[in-house]
Amino acid sequence: MSLDADTGVPPWIVGGGLCACSLLCAILAARRARTSGSETLYWIGLAAVLLFLALDEPFNLHRPFRMLRRVFDPGGSSTANFLLAALIGGAAFALIFARFLLRQPPRCRNAMIAGVALYFSGLAGGKILSLFGKTLGMTMDPQIVESARLLLKLVGVACCLFALTALIRQRPEHRLP
């Protein structure tokens, strides 16, 4: 059993948590479709995104897209470009789901926002720390950086699980039989 942050047990734990979040979103989508039909597409979209992230954790599905780096980043400043792409993707996600999130109960909404922010901070955290370290001429201990990234992702997934289970408990139309 390896505890290496990229190839061992941690990606499977994070992936399992994301898979559970995806399943809860799919259940919520089915419940919404049965009752009012509103928000169903949002829940399906969220379930799909979470499922991709869940599978990406242990299987690194994003790696084939690295070939695009050579096309869009011939100079090799991949850290800055990664952060820019993450910001653009995050902003697009926020714009698409903002109205949906605002309709959720405050406690659940805040936990979802915190969970997403923590998870994506864990994804980009290593890049940010390495960029910050290079700017200051410092070398960051890779084990500390990976541990911090993993912790942020795990806490983010836990917040999302809390939000989704709280939502199921709060709204009668979302309760499981």
MODELLER restraints for C-alpha pairs under 7 A, 6 or more apart:
rsr = mdl.restraints
at = mdl.atoms
rsr.add(forms.Gaussian(group=physical.xy_distance, feature=features.Distance(at['CA:1:A'], at['CA:8:A']), mean=6.91, stdev=0.5))
rsr.add(forms.Gaussian(group=physical.xy_distance, feature=features.Distance(at['CA:2:A'], at['CA:8:A']), mean=4.55, stdev=0.5))
rsr.add(forms.Gaussian(group=physical.xy_distance, feature=features.Distance(at['CA:2:A'], at['CA:9:A']), mean=6.08, stdev=0.5))
rsr.add(forms.Gaussian(group=physical.xy_distance, feature=features.Distance(at['CA:3:A'], at['CA:9:A']), mean=5.41, stdev=0.5))
rsr.add(forms.Gaussian(group=physical.xy_distance, feature=features.Distance(at['CA:3:A'], at['CA:10:A']), mean=6.39, stdev=0.5))
rsr.add(forms.Gaussian(group=physical.xy_distance, feature=features.Distance(at['CA:5:A'], at['CA:11:A']), mean=6.76, stdev=0.5))
rsr.add(forms.Gaussian(group=physical.xy_distance, feature=features.Distance(at['CA:5:A'], at['CA:146:A']), mean=6.16, stdev=0.5))
rsr.add(forms.Gaussian(group=physical.xy_distance, feature=features.Distance(at['CA:5:A'], at['CA:150:A']), mean=6.96, stdev=0.5))
rsr.add(forms.Gaussian(group=physical.xy_distance, feature=features.Distance(at['CA:11:A'], at['CA:57:A']), mean=5.08, stdev=0.5))
rsr.add(forms.Gaussian(group=physical.xy_distance, feature=features.Distance(at['CA:11:A'], at['CA:58:A']), mean=4.99, stdev=0.5))
rsr.add(forms.Gaussian(group=physical.xy_distance, feature=features.Distance(at['CA:12:A'], at['CA:57:A']), mean=6.85, stdev=0.5))
rsr.add(forms.Gaussian(group=physical.xy_distance, feature=features.Distance(at['CA:12:A'], at['CA:58:A']), mean=5.53, stdev=0.5))
rsr.add(forms.Gaussian(group=physical.xy_distance, feature=features.Distance(at['CA:14:A'], at['CA:57:A']), mean=6.94, stdev=0.5))
rsr.add(forms.Gaussian(group=physical.xy_distance, feature=features.Distance(at['CA:14:A'], at['CA:154:A']), mean=5.97, stdev=0.5))
rsr.add(forms.Gaussian(group=physical.xy_distance, feature=features.Distance(at['CA:15:A'], at['CA:54:A']), mean=4.06, stdev=0.5))
rsr.add(forms.Gaussian(group=physical.xy_distance, feature=features.Distance(at['CA:15:A'], at['CA:55:A']), mean=6.30, stdev=0.5))
rsr.add(forms.Gaussian(group=physical.xy_distance, feature=features.Distance(at['CA:15:A'], at['CA:57:A']), mean=5.37, stdev=0.5))
rsr.add(forms.Gaussian(group=physical.xy_distance, feature=features.Distance(at['CA:15:A'], at['CA:58:A']), mean=6.58, stdev=0.5))
rsr.add(forms.Gaussian(group=physical.xy_distance, feature=features.Distance(at['CA:16:A'], at['CA:54:A']), mean=6.60, stdev=0.5))
rsr.add(forms.Gaussian(group=physical.xy_distance, feature=features.Distance(at['CA:17:A'], at['CA:157:A']), mean=6.08, stdev=0.5))
rsr.add(forms.Gaussian(group=physical.xy_distance, feature=features.Distance(at['CA:18:A'], at['CA:50:A']), mean=5.83, stdev=0.5))
rsr.add(forms.Gaussian(group=physical.xy_distance, feature=features.Distance(at['CA:18:A'], at['CA:51:A']), mean=6.76, stdev=0.5))
rsr.add(forms.Gaussian(group=physical.xy_distance, feature=features.Distance(at['CA:18:A'], at['CA:53:A']), mean=6.93, stdev=0.5))
rsr.add(forms.Gaussian(group=physical.xy_distance, feature=features.Distance(at['CA:18:A'], at['CA:54:A']), mean=4.90, stdev=0.5))
rsr.add(forms.Gaussian(group=physical.xy_distance, feature=features.Distance(at['CA:18:A'], at['CA:157:A']), mean=6.34, stdev=0.5))
rsr.add(forms.Gaussian(group=physical.xy_distance, feature=features.Distance(at['CA:19:A'], at['CA:50:A']), mean=6.74, stdev=0.5))
rsr.add(forms.Gaussian(group=physical.xy_distance, feature=features.Distance(at['CA:19:A'], at['CA:51:A']), mean=5.68, stdev=0.5))
rsr.add(forms.Gaussian(group=physical.xy_distance, feature=features.Distance(at['CA:19:A'], at['CA:54:A']), mean=5.32, stdev=0.5))
rsr.add(forms.Gaussian(group=physical.xy_distance, feature=features.Distance(at['CA:21:A'], at['CA:50:A']), mean=6.85, stdev=0.5))
rsr.add(forms.Gaussian(group=physical.xy_distance, feature=features.Distance(at['CA:21:A'], at['CA:160:A']), mean=6.89, stdev=0.5))
rsr.add(forms.Gaussian(group=physical.xy_distance, feature=features.Distance(at['CA:21:A'], at['CA:161:A']), mean=5.81, stdev=0.5))
rsr.add(forms.Gaussian(group=physical.xy_distance, feature=features.Distance(at['CA:22:A'], at['CA:47:A']), mean=4.26, stdev=0.5))
rsr.add(forms.Gaussian(group=physical.xy_distance, feature=features.Distance(at['CA:22:A'], at['CA:48:A']), mean=6.94, stdev=0.5))
rsr.add(forms.Gaussian(group=physical.xy_distance, feature=features.Distance(at['CA:22:A'], at['CA:50:A']), mean=5.16, stdev=0.5))
rsr.add(forms.Gaussian(group=physical.xy_distance, feature=features.Distance(at['CA:22:A'], at['CA:51:A']), mean=5.51, stdev=0.5))
rsr.add(forms.Gaussian(group=physical.xy_distance, feature=features.Distance(at['CA:23:A'], at['CA:47:A']), mean=6.79, stdev=0.5))
rsr.add(forms.Gaussian(group=physical.xy_distance, feature=features.Distance(at['CA:24:A'], at['CA:164:A']), mean=6.73, stdev=0.5))
rsr.add(forms.Gaussian(group=physical.xy_distance, feature=features.Distance(at['CA:25:A'], at['CA:43:A']), mean=5.44, stdev=0.5))
rsr.add(forms.Gaussian(group=physical.xy_distance, feature=features.Distance(at['CA:25:A'], at['CA:44:A']), mean=6.84, stdev=0.5))
rsr.add(forms.Gaussian(group=physical.xy_distance, feature=features.Distance(at['CA:25:A'], at['CA:46:A']), mean=6.66, stdev=0.5))
rsr.add(forms.Gaussian(group=physical.xy_distance, feature=features.Distance(at['CA:25:A'], at['CA:47:A']), mean=5.08, stdev=0.5))
rsr.add(forms.Gaussian(group=physical.xy_distance, feature=features.Distance(at['CA:26:A'], at['CA:43:A']), mean=6.50, stdev=0.5))
rsr.add(forms.Gaussian(group=physical.xy_distance, feature=features.Distance(at['CA:26:A'], at['CA:44:A']), mean=6.00, stdev=0.5))
rsr.add(forms.Gaussian(group=physical.xy_distance, feature=features.Distance(at['CA:26:A'], at['CA:47:A']), mean=5.65, stdev=0.5))
rsr.add(forms.Gaussian(group=physical.xy_distance, feature=features.Distance(at['CA:28:A'], at['CA:43:A']), mean=6.62, stdev=0.5))
rsr.add(forms.Gaussian(group=physical.xy_distance, feature=features.Distance(at['CA:28:A'], at['CA:174:A']), mean=6.01, stdev=0.5))
rsr.add(forms.Gaussian(group=physical.xy_distance, feature=features.Distance(at['CA:29:A'], at['CA:40:A']), mean=4.78, stdev=0.5))
rsr.add(forms.Gaussian(group=physical.xy_distance, feature=features.Distance(at['CA:29:A'], at['CA:43:A']), mean=4.98, stdev=0.5))
rsr.add(forms.Gaussian(group=physical.xy_distance, feature=features.Distance(at['CA:29:A'], at['CA:44:A']), mean=5.87, stdev=0.5))
rsr.add(forms.Gaussian(group=physical.xy_distance, feature=features.Distance(at['CA:31:A'], at['CA:173:A']), mean=6.70, stdev=0.5))
rsr.add(forms.Gaussian(group=physical.xy_distance, feature=features.Distance(at['CA:31:A'], at['CA:174:A']), mean=5.72, stdev=0.5))
rsr.add(forms.Gaussian(group=physical.xy_distance, feature=features.Distance(at['CA:32:A'], at['CA:38:A']), mean=6.47, stdev=0.5))
rsr.add(forms.Gaussian(group=physical.xy_distance, feature=features.Distance(at['CA:32:A'], at['CA:39:A']), mean=6.86, stdev=0.5))
rsr.add(forms.Gaussian(group=physical.xy_distance, feature=features.Distance(at['CA:32:A'], at['CA:40:A']), mean=5.66, stdev=0.5))
rsr.add(forms.Gaussian(group=physical.xy_distance, feature=features.Distance(at['CA:33:A'], at['CA:40:A']), mean=5.72, stdev=0.5))
rsr.add(forms.Gaussian(group=physical.xy_distance, feature=features.Distance(at['CA:35:A'], at['CA:173:A']), mean=6.91, stdev=0.5))
rsr.add(forms.Gaussian(group=physical.xy_distance, feature=features.Distance(at['CA:56:A'], at['CA:62:A']), mean=6.63, stdev=0.5))
rsr.add(forms.Gaussian(group=physical.xy_distance, feature=features.Distance(at['CA:79:A'], at['CA:127:A']), mean=5.88, stdev=0.5))
rsr.add(forms.Gaussian(group=physical.xy_distance, feature=features.Distance(at['CA:79:A'], at['CA:131:A']), mean=6.80, stdev=0.5))
rsr.add(forms.Gaussian(group=physical.xy_distance, feature=features.Distance(at['CA:83:A'], at['CA:124:A']), mean=6.94, stdev=0.5))
rsr.add(forms.Gaussian(group=physical.xy_distance, feature=features.Distance(at['CA:101:A'], at['CA:109:A']), mean=5.91, stdev=0.5))
rsr.add(forms.Gaussian(group=physical.xy_distance, feature=features.Distance(at['CA:108:A'], at['CA:163:A']), mean=4.50, stdev=0.5))
rsr.add(forms.Gaussian(group=physical.xy_distance, feature=features.Distance(at['CA:108:A'], at['CA:166:A']), mean=6.46, stdev=0.5))
rsr.add(forms.Gaussian(group=physical.xy_distance, feature=features.Distance(at['CA:108:A'], at['CA:167:A']), mean=6.11, stdev=0.5))
rsr.add(forms.Gaussian(group=physical.xy_distance, feature=features.Distance(at['CA:111:A'], at['CA:159:A']), mean=5.50, stdev=0.5))
rsr.add(forms.Gaussian(group=physical.xy_distance, feature=features.Distance(at['CA:111:A'], at['CA:160:A']), mean=6.35, stdev=0.5))
rsr.add(forms.Gaussian(group=physical.xy_distance, feature=features.Distance(at['CA:111:A'], at['CA:163:A']), mean=5.29, stdev=0.5))
rsr.add(forms.Gaussian(group=physical.xy_distance, feature=features.Distance(at['CA:112:A'], at['CA:159:A']), mean=6.45, stdev=0.5))
rsr.add(forms.Gaussian(group=physical.xy_distance, feature=features.Distance(at['CA:112:A'], at['CA:160:A']), mean=5.07, stdev=0.5))
rsr.add(forms.Gaussian(group=physical.xy_distance, feature=features.Distance(at['CA:112:A'], at['CA:163:A']), mean=5.65, stdev=0.5))
rsr.add(forms.Gaussian(group=physical.xy_distance, feature=features.Distance(at['CA:114:A'], at['CA:156:A']), mean=6.83, stdev=0.5))
rsr.add(forms.Gaussian(group=physical.xy_distance, feature=features.Distance(at['CA:114:A'], at['CA:159:A']), mean=6.78, stdev=0.5))
rsr.add(forms.Gaussian(group=physical.xy_distance, feature=features.Distance(at['CA:115:A'], at['CA:156:A']), mean=3.76, stdev=0.5))
rsr.add(forms.Gaussian(group=physical.xy_distance, feature=features.Distance(at['CA:115:A'], at['CA:157:A']), mean=5.94, stdev=0.5))
rsr.add(forms.Gaussian(group=physical.xy_distance, feature=features.Distance(at['CA:115:A'], at['CA:159:A']), mean=4.64, stdev=0.5))
rsr.add(forms.Gaussian(group=physical.xy_distance, feature=features.Distance(at['CA:115:A'], at['CA:160:A']), mean=5.06, stdev=0.5))
rsr.add(forms.Gaussian(group=physical.xy_distance, feature=features.Distance(at['CA:116:A'], at['CA:156:A']), mean=6.00, stdev=0.5))
rsr.add(forms.Gaussian(group=physical.xy_distance, feature=features.Distance(at['CA:118:A'], at['CA:152:A']), mean=5.34, stdev=0.5))
rsr.add(forms.Gaussian(group=physical.xy_distance, feature=features.Distance(at['CA:118:A'], at['CA:153:A']), mean=6.14, stdev=0.5))
rsr.add(forms.Gaussian(group=physical.xy_distance, feature=features.Distance(at['CA:118:A'], at['CA:155:A']), mean=6.83, stdev=0.5))
rsr.add(forms.Gaussian(group=physical.xy_distance, feature=features.Distance(at['CA:118:A'], at['CA:156:A']), mean=4.63, stdev=0.5))
rsr.add(forms.Gaussian(group=physical.xy_distance, feature=features.Distance(at['CA:119:A'], at['CA:152:A']), mean=5.81, stdev=0.5))
rsr.add(forms.Gaussian(group=physical.xy_distance, feature=features.Distance(at['CA:119:A'], at['CA:153:A']), mean=4.13, stdev=0.5))
rsr.add(forms.Gaussian(group=physical.xy_distance, feature=features.Distance(at['CA:119:A'], at['CA:156:A']), mean=4.50, stdev=0.5))
rsr.add(forms.Gaussian(group=physical.xy_distance, feature=features.Distance(at['CA:119:A'], at['CA:157:A']), mean=6.58, stdev=0.5))
rsr.add(forms.Gaussian(group=physical.xy_distance, feature=features.Distance(at['CA:121:A'], at['CA:152:A']), mean=6.65, stdev=0.5))
rsr.add(forms.Gaussian(group=physical.xy_distance, feature=features.Distance(at['CA:122:A'], at['CA:149:A']), mean=4.14, stdev=0.5))
rsr.add(forms.Gaussian(group=physical.xy_distance, feature=features.Distance(at['CA:122:A'], at['CA:150:A']), mean=6.32, stdev=0.5))
rsr.add(forms.Gaussian(group=physical.xy_distance, feature=features.Distance(at['CA:122:A'], at['CA:152:A']), mean=4.76, stdev=0.5))
rsr.add(forms.Gaussian(group=physical.xy_distance, feature=features.Distance(at['CA:122:A'], at['CA:153:A']), mean=4.95, stdev=0.5))
rsr.add(forms.Gaussian(group=physical.xy_distance, feature=features.Distance(at['CA:123:A'], at['CA:149:A']), mean=6.54, stdev=0.5))
rsr.add(forms.Gaussian(group=physical.xy_distance, feature=features.Distance(at['CA:125:A'], at['CA:149:A']), mean=5.86, stdev=0.5))
rsr.add(forms.Gaussian(group=physical.xy_distance, feature=features.Distance(at['CA:126:A'], at['CA:145:A']), mean=5.81, stdev=0.5))
rsr.add(forms.Gaussian(group=physical.xy_distance, feature=features.Distance(at['CA:126:A'], at['CA:146:A']), mean=6.86, stdev=0.5))
rsr.add(forms.Gaussian(group=physical.xy_distance, feature=features.Distance(at['CA:126:A'], at['CA:149:A']), mean=6.41, stdev=0.5))
rsr.add(forms.Gaussian(group=physical.xy_distance, feature=features.Distance(at['CA:130:A'], at['CA:140:A']), mean=6.72, stdev=0.5))
rsr.add(forms.Gaussian(group=physical.xy_distance, feature=features.Distance(at['CA:133:A'], at['CA:139:A']), mean=5.83, stdev=0.5))
rsr.add(forms.Gaussian(group=physical.xy_distance, feature=features.Distance(at['CA:133:A'], at['CA:140:A']), mean=6.37, stdev=0.5))
rsr.add(forms.Gaussian(group=physical.xy_distance, feature=features.Distance(at['CA:168:A'], at['CA:174:A']), mean=4.96, stdev=0.5))
rsr.add(forms.Gaussian(group=physical.xy_distance, feature=features.Distance(at['CA:168:A'], at['CA:175:A']), mean=5.21, stdev=0.5))
rsr.add(forms.Gaussian(group=physical.xy_distance, feature=features.Distance(at['CA:169:A'], at['CA:175:A']), mean=6.22, stdev=0.5))
